[in-house]
Amino acid sequence: MILKATELGIDTTWLCDVLFIDDMINSYLGLEDKELICGVAFGYRSENPIRKGRYEREYLVIGGKVEK
Protein backbone atom coordinates (compact mmCIF):
# COMPACT_ATOMS: atom_id res chain seq x y z
CA MET A 1 0.00 0.00 0.00
CA ILE A 2 2.78 2.40 0.91
CA LEU A 3 4.65 1.85 -2.36
CA LYS A 4 1.48 2.25 -4.44
CA ALA A 5 0.49 5.39 -2.54
CA THR A 6 3.94 6.87 -3.19
CA GLU A 7 3.61 6.00 -6.88
CA LEU A 8 0.28 7.90 -6.90
CA GLY A 9 1.80 10.94 -5.20
CA ILE A 10 0.21 10.23 -1.82
CA ASP A 11 2.34 10.55 1.29
CA THR A 12 2.21 7.97 4.08
CA THR A 13 3.45 7.52 7.59
CA TRP A 14 3.75 4.33 9.60
CA LEU A 15 1.98 4.49 12.97
CA CYS A 16 2.94 2.02 15.66
CA ASP A 17 1.52 3.96 18.60
CA VAL A 18 -2.06 2.88 17.86
CA LEU A 19 -1.72 -0.14 20.12
CA PHE A 20 -3.12 1.65 23.17
CA ILE A 21 -6.47 2.04 21.37
CA ASP A 22 -6.42 -1.19 19.36
CA ASP A 23 -9.63 -2.46 20.98
CA MET A 24 -11.49 0.71 19.95
CA ILE A 25 -10.16 0.58 16.38
CA ASN A 26 -10.94 -3.13 16.00
CA SER A 27 -14.45 -2.60 17.36
CA TYR A 28 -15.06 0.30 14.95
CA LEU A 29 -13.88 -1.80 12.01
CA GLY A 30 -15.76 -4.91 13.18
CA LEU A 31 -12.52 -6.87 13.50
CA GLU A 32 -12.66 -7.95 17.13
CA ASP A 33 -11.11 -11.32 16.26
CA LYS A 34 -7.98 -9.71 14.73
CA GLU A 35 -4.81 -8.30 16.29
CA LEU A 36 -3.85 -4.75 15.34
CA ILE A 37 -0.08 -4.33 15.03
CA CYS A 38 0.25 -0.92 13.34
CA GLY A 39 -1.52 1.69 11.27
CA VAL A 40 -0.74 3.70 8.16
CA ALA A 41 -1.88 7.28 7.60
CA PHE A 42 -2.36 8.55 4.04
CA GLY A 43 -2.50 12.14 2.86
CA TYR A 44 -1.27 14.82 0.54
CA ARG A 45 1.72 16.98 1.41
CA SER A 46 1.05 20.67 1.97
CA GLU A 47 2.47 22.95 -0.69
CA ASN A 48 3.49 25.37 2.07
CA PRO A 49 4.43 23.22 5.07
CA ILE A 50 5.00 24.83 8.44
CA ARG A 51 8.44 23.93 9.74
CA LYS A 52 8.24 22.69 13.30
CA GLY A 53 11.09 23.17 15.72
CA ARG A 54 13.07 20.38 17.28
CA TYR A 55 13.63 19.65 20.93
CA GLU A 56 16.80 21.02 22.42
CA ARG A 57 19.45 18.39 23.09
CA GLU A 58 19.05 18.60 26.89
CA TYR A 59 15.45 17.38 26.59
CA LEU A 60 16.40 14.13 24.83
CA VAL A 61 16.44 10.94 26.85
CA ILE A 62 19.27 8.58 25.97
CA GLY A 63 19.73 5.23 27.69
CA GLY A 64 17.20 6.08 30.39
CA LYS A 65 19.12 9.18 31.54
CA VAL A 66 18.40 12.79 30.73
CA GLU A 67 21.33 14.16 28.79
CA LYS A 68 22.52 17.60 29.93
N, C-alpha and C positions, 0 to 999 in steps of 0.2 A: 504494500500500500504506500509506503513511504517513497519508494523509488518511482512509482507511477505518479504520485502526487507531485514530486519534484519535476518529472518530465512534463507535467501539465502546468507548471509554474505555480504550484501551490506549496506553501511552506508548511513544515511539520515540526513538532517537537515531541519527544518521548517523555511520557509522564510516569514515573514510578512511585510517586507519593499519593496515589489514589487508593492505596491499600487500607488506609484508615476509614474509608467510606465504601469499601467494596460491597458490603451487604446492601447498602442503599442503592448503589449502581446496579447490582445484579437484580434486585427487586424491581427497579424501574424498567429494566430490560427484559424481565421475565426469565432470568437465567439463574434462578436460585441453586440449581444443581451444578453450576460451573464455578471454577475458581478464577478470579480476576488476578492477573499478575502485573498488568501495566495498562497504560492508556496512551493514545496518540491524539494530539490536537492538530487540527488542520486549519489553515487560514491564509489570507493574502497579506503580504508584507506592505506596510505603509510606505507611500512614496516619500513622506517626510517624517521619518522616525524620530522620536524624542530620545536623545542619548541619556541614559541613566548613569548615575555615578557608581563608583565601586566603593566597597568598604575599605577603610583605612587598614593598613597591615596589622595594627595592634588589636583590631577586632576579630582577626581570624583565629580559629582554634586549630592547633596542629598537635596531633598526638595526645589529645585530651588536656593540653595545657594552653592557657591563653598566652600567645606570643606578645612580648612588649618590646 
